Amino acid sequence: MMRPGLSLLLATLFFVYAAPASAQTVIDEWSSVKAPPAPELKPVNVDPKTTALLVMDFVKQTCNDEKRPRCVASIPRVEKLRAEARAKGATVVSTTVPPVPITDTVPELAPNSNEPVVVAWIDKFMLGDKDTGLENMLKDKGISTIIAVGTAAHGAILYTSTAGALRGFNVIVPVDGMSGEGPLAAYTEQAVAFILTHAPAASPKITLTRIDMIKFPN
């Protein structure tokens, strides 16, 4: 007859070695993960009376050829979009990060003196645990749609777009108006584009597009 202690040991060994291996983590699978199909870019028509263009963090300290060359490349496109938004009477809001003054914005995208400025980190609706007032300012103006452009894609664009969507705004993100940082810039932009179009709760309010696909009424 088998002793009870030996029976327990054999049973334990059976379950340890017969149990299936635990699922691999994404780190283990990193090199084999394939990117999904690119999200569809959609044309959008916006009403300037209910639309705000957020021009986020185009400051000299980061939007330069050394740190974010893709940000520098986006400047002419964003400048054209902002010019059209202004001409049509849309609200334009510029942002910076503490402690960088808004006067350090690249010259092409410096705000007008009568345009609002928000100072915050990656979520422009909040500065730490304090409300920046952006939500109330937009709602007081009757804004229901936000066009988000800026840098970095995985910073201000990702967090402010998501925060705006969760606050009930329709958010439009032109992918040629957002920029990543350093040698992995394209990868971060890809990741952000995927997250914005697949994130629970937020993605139904977010539309990916291109600057030349954004139309204001005549």
C-alpha positions in Angstrom: 0.0 0.0 0.0 1.3 3.5 -0.9 2.1 5.7 2.0 -0.2 8.9 2.3 2.8 11.2 2.1 4.1 9.6 -1.1 0.6 9.7 -2.6 0.4 13.4 -2.0 3.8 14.0 -3.5 3.0 12.1 -6.6 -0.3 13.9 -7.0 1.4 17.3 -6.6 4.0 16.4 -9.2 1.3 15.3 -11.6 -0.5 18.6 -11.4 2.6 20.7 -11.7 4.0 18.9 -14.7 0.8 18.0 -16.4 -0.7 21.5 -16.2 -0.5 23.6 -19.4 2.1 26.3 -19.5 0.9 29.8 -18.6 0.1 32.2 -21.4 3.0 34.2 -22.7 3.2 37.9 -22.0 3.3 40.5 -24.7 7.0 40.9 -23.9 7.6 37.3 -24.7 5.6 37.7 -27.9 7.0 41.1 -28.8 8.9 40.1 -32.0 6.0 38.1 -33.4 3.2 40.7 -32.9 1.8 41.9 -36.2 0.4 45.4 -36.6 -3.3 45.4 -37.4 -4.7 47.1 -40.6 -4.4 50.9 -40.6 -7.5 52.7 -39.3 -9.6 54.4 -42.0 -9.1 58.1 -42.4 -12.5 59.8 -42.9 -13.4 63.2 -44.5 -15.1 65.6 -42.0 -17.2 68.7 -42.4 -17.1 71.0 -39.4 -19.2 73.9 -38.3 -16.8 76.7 -37.3 -19.4 78.1 -34.8 -19.2 74.9 -32.8 -15.6 73.9 -33.4 -12.4 74.6 -31.6 -8.9 73.9 -33.0 -6.5 72.9 -30.2 -2.9 73.7 -31.2 -0.9 71.9 -28.6 2.7 72.4 -27.4 4.5 73.5 -30.6 7.2 75.0 -28.5 10.8 75.5 -29.6 12.2 73.3 -26.8 10.7 70.1 -28.3 9.4 71.0 -31.8 12.8 71.1 -33.4 14.9 69.1 -35.8 16.9 67.4 -33.1 14.1 66.1 -30.9 11.0 66.0 -33.1 11.7 66.5 -36.8 8.2 65.1 -37.6 6.8 68.0 -35.6 8.8 70.5 -37.6 7.6 68.8 -40.8 3.9 69.2 -39.6 4.2 72.9 -39.0 3.2 74.1 -42.5 0.2 71.8 -42.6 -1.0 72.9 -39.2 -0.4 76.6 -40.0 -2.6 76.2 -43.1 -5.3 74.5 -41.0 -5.2 77.2 -38.4 -5.4 80.0 -41.0 -8.5 78.4 -42.4 -10.1 77.9 -39.0 -9.4 81.6 -38.1 -10.8 82.8 -41.4 -14.0 80.8 -40.9 -14.4 82.1 -37.3 -13.6 78.9 -35.4 -12.2 79.1 -31.9 -8.4 78.6 -31.7 -6.8 77.5 -28.5 -3.0 77.2 -28.0 -1.3 75.3 -25.3 2.1 74.9 -23.6 3.5 72.9 -20.8 4.8 74.3 -17.5 7.1 76.1 -17.1 7.5 76.9 -20.8 5.9 80.2 -21.7 3.6 80.4 -24.6 6.0 82.9 -26.2 8.3 80.0 -26.8 5.9 78.7 -29.4 7.5 78.3 -32.8 6.9 81.6 -34.7 4.7 80.1 -37.4 2.2 78.9 -34.8 2.4 81.7 -32.2 -1.1 82.5 -31.0 -2.8 85.9 -31.5 -3.1 88.0 -28.4 -6.9 87.6 -28.3 -6.8 83.8 -28.4 -7.0 81.7 -25.3 -4.0 79.8 -23.9 -4.0 76.7 -21.7 -1.0 75.6 -19.6 -1.0 72.0 -18.6 0.9 68.7 -19.0 -0.4 66.0 -21.4 -4.1 66.3 -20.5 -5.0 69.9 -21.3 -8.2 69.6 -19.3 -6.3 69.1 -16.1 -3.1 70.4 -14.4 -2.4 68.0 -11.7 -5.6 67.7 -9.7 -6.8 71.1 -10.8 -9.2 71.9 -13.7 -7.6 74.1 -16.3 -11.0 75.6 -17.2 -10.7 74.4 -20.8 -13.9 72.4 -20.7 -16.0 75.2 -19.3 -14.4 77.7 -21.7 -15.3 75.5 -24.7 -18.8 74.7 -23.5 -19.5 78.4 -22.8 -18.7 79.1 -26.4 -21.0 76.4 -27.6 -18.2 74.1 -28.8 -19.1 70.5 -29.4 -16.2 69.5 -31.7 -12.5 69.6 -31.1 -9.8 69.3 -33.7 -6.6 68.2 -31.9 -3.2 68.9 -33.4 0.1 68.9 -31.7 3.0 67.1 -30.1 3.7 64.6 -28.8 1.3 62.1 -30.3 1.6 59.8 -27.2 1.3 62.8 -24.9 -1.0 65.8 -25.6 -2.8 64.2 -28.5 -3.6 60.9 -26.9 -4.5 62.2 -23.5 -6.4 65.4 -24.5 -8.3 63.6 -27.2 -9.4 60.9 -24.9 -10.2 63.3 -22.1 -12.3 65.4 -24.5 -14.2 62.4 -25.9 -15.0 61.3 -22.3 -16.3 64.8 -21.6 -18.7 64.4 -24.5 -16.9 66.4 -27.2 -16.6 65.0 -30.8 -12.8 64.9 -31.4 -11.2 65.0 -34.8 -7.5 64.0 -35.0 -5.7 64.6 -38.3 -2.8 62.2 -38.3 -0.5 64.5 -40.2 -1.0 67.1 -37.5 0.3 64.9 -34.6 4.0 64.0 -34.2 6.0 61.5 -32.1 9.5 61.9 -30.7 12.9 60.5 -31.6 13.7 57.4 -33.6 10.4 55.7 -32.6 8.2 58.6 -33.6 6.4 56.7 -36.4 5.8 53.7 -34.0 4.3 55.9 -31.3 2.1 57.7 -33.9 0.9 54.3 -35.1 0.2 53.1 -31.6 -1.8 56.3 -30.8 -3.8 56.0 -34.0 -4.8 52.5 -33.1 -5.6 53.3 -29.4 -7.7 56.4 -30.4 -9.9 54.3 -32.7 -10.2 51.3 -30.4 -10.2 52.6 -26.8 -13.4 51.7 -24.9 -15.8 54.5 -24.4 -13.7 57.2 -26.1 -13.2 55.8 -29.6 -16.9 56.3 -30.7 -16.4 60.0 -30.3 -13.0 60.2 -32.1 -12.5 60.5 -35.9 -9.1 60.1 -37.5 -8.6 62.1 -40.6 -6.0 64.2 -42.6 -5.7 67.9 -42.6 -6.7 68.2 -46.3 -9.8 66.1 -45.5 -11.2 68.7 -43.0 -13.7 71.0 -44.7 -15.3 74.1 -43.3 -18.5 75.4 -44.9 -18.2 78.2 -47.4 
